[in-house]
Amino acid sequence: MKVLIVLTSHDQLGNTGHKTGFWVEEFAAPYYVLADAGAEVTLASPKGGQPPIDPKSELPEFQTEATNRFKRDEALQQKLAHTMKLADAEASDYDAVFYPGGHGPLWDLANDPNSVTLIENFYQQHKPVAFVCHAPAALLKVKGPDGQSLVKGKEVTGFSNTEEEAVQLTHVVPFLLEDELKKLGGIYSKGNDWHSYALKDGLLITGQNPGSSTAVAQILMETFP
């Protein structure tokens, strides 16, 4: 089984002067779920090379068993430092795709034409597509086979308005993910803030927040025969 993980290349948190990127737990937890199950995992990002890590995700209060394992895993750190360019990724080479979140995807993956085409190709090839936290932003311009928004009429989740408010970034982010998914006709729902909540609607798998990362990866694994 071959899985592509797509990470953000965006490192600026709006006009705040602060850094952002991908959230470590949302990469590490799914990576180990997949790799430990025997999946061959390839990493990609829009710019290639080292994707930016959200510095807040490295704070002590956000560490988990998976993030601590990642810190000790020099081989994975080297792999992460040399992600392939997203433009070079072909859906036909993989069995599934997984997008970790962090605030970065709101700026780059939400608008990246290579990402849009890649997700559409995975879906058209009847392969699962999975997203956690802010990563469902990568779905906003994706069309389904019928030409409608891929999320229209599908059960989806993602980082909620109340969680965005809790981290005080409501007026910094370019849009509120919950609102955008609803505007596109997605059947949005959420669990309690900061608790694991993941949904599967056909080939589309989404998770609400960092704590949902493991559940999304497990659901992704369960979609394989």
C-alpha positions, -999 to 999 in steps of 0.1 A, spaced: 0 0 0 14 34 -10 1 66 7 10 102 -2 11 128 26 8 164 14 21 191 37 19 229 35 48 251 24 33 283 39 50 297 70 35 332 76 5 336 99 -12 364 79 2 398 87 10 391 123 47 386 118 44 352 135 52 319 119 29 290 110 31 258 90 19 223 96 10 210 131 34 183 142 9 159 158 -12 160 126 17 147 106 34 124 132 3 106 144 -10 96 110 24 88 97 31 62 123 -4 47 120 2 42 83 39 32 85 33 8 114 6 -9 93 31 -15 65 22 14 42 49 29 21 46 67 27 58 94 4 59 131 15 52 161 -8 47 198 -4 41 227 -29 77 239 -28 93 206 -20 121 203 6 115 210 43 79 221 50 76 247 78 66 234 113 42 256 133 64 265 163 34 264 186 29 227 178 63 221 194 54 236 227 54 211 257 16 212 262 10 199 227 34 169 228 20 133 224 35 99 221 36 103 184 54 137 185 79 124 210 86 95 187 91 119 158 116 139 178 137 107 182 132 96 146 162 110 127 153 90 96 118 105 94 132 140 101 155 135 71 126 123 50 106 153 59 135 176 50 134 163 14 97 163 4 90 160 -33 74 189 -51 37 185 -53 37 193 -90 56 160 -95 31 138 -76 8 116 -96 -24 101 -81 -18 69 -102 14 62 -82 -5 59 -48 -34 42 -32 -45 71 -10 -36 107 0 -35 123 35 -34 160 42 -22 171 77 -34 205 89 -19 235 108 -29 270 96 -5 269 66 -29 251 43 -54 280 46 -30 301 25 -14 277 0 -31 244 -3 -66 260 -4 -56 277 -37 -29 254 -52 -39 241 -86 -16 211 -84 -33 201 -52 -68 206 -66 -60 184 -96 -43 158 -75 -73 154 -52 -97 153 -81 -76 126 -97 -74 105 -65 -112 107 -62 -118 99 -99 -96 69 -95 -117 57 -66 -90 62 -40 -96 76 -5 -87 112 3 -82 122 39 -78 156 57 -75 167 93 -81 200 111 -74 229 87 -64 206 58 -100 203 45 -93 238 32 -76 220 3 -110 208 -7 -126 242 -13 -118 244 -50 -120 207 -57 -148 194 -80 -164 160 -80 -170 140 -111 -204 158 -115 -187 192 -118 -201 203 -84 -180 210 -53 -167 177 -40 -180 185 -5 -215 193 -16 -240 170 0 -212 151 19 -207 148 56 -176 167 65 -158 182 95 -128 205 101 -114 230 125 -145 247 140 -153 284 144 -153 280 182 -118 264 181 -105 292 159 -120 317 183 -103 299 212 -69 303 196 -77 339 189 -71 337 151 -107 344 138 -96 377 124 -62 366 112 -71 336 90 -82 343 54 -115 325 60 -132 304 86 -131 268 74 -164 257 90 -182 286 72 -166 278 38 -175 241 40 -211 250 47 -212 276 19 -202 248 -6 -230 226 6 -210 204 28 -230 187 56 -207 201 84 -208 187 119 -184 188 148 -177 171 181 -167 189 213 -138 213 209 -104 196 210 -119 161 212 -114 135 185 -141 137 158 -137 121 124 -162 114 95 -162 92 65 -185 98 35 -176 74 8 -140 81 -2 -138 114 17 -125 113 52 -122 144 75 -112 151 110 -119 182 132 -87 190 150 -53 178 160 -68 152 184 -86 136 154 -54 128 135 -51 92 146 -88 85 140 -86 99 105 -56 77 97 -72 46 112 -103 52 91 -81 56 60 -65 23 68 -99 6 72 -109 17 37 -84 -7 21 -96 -43 15 
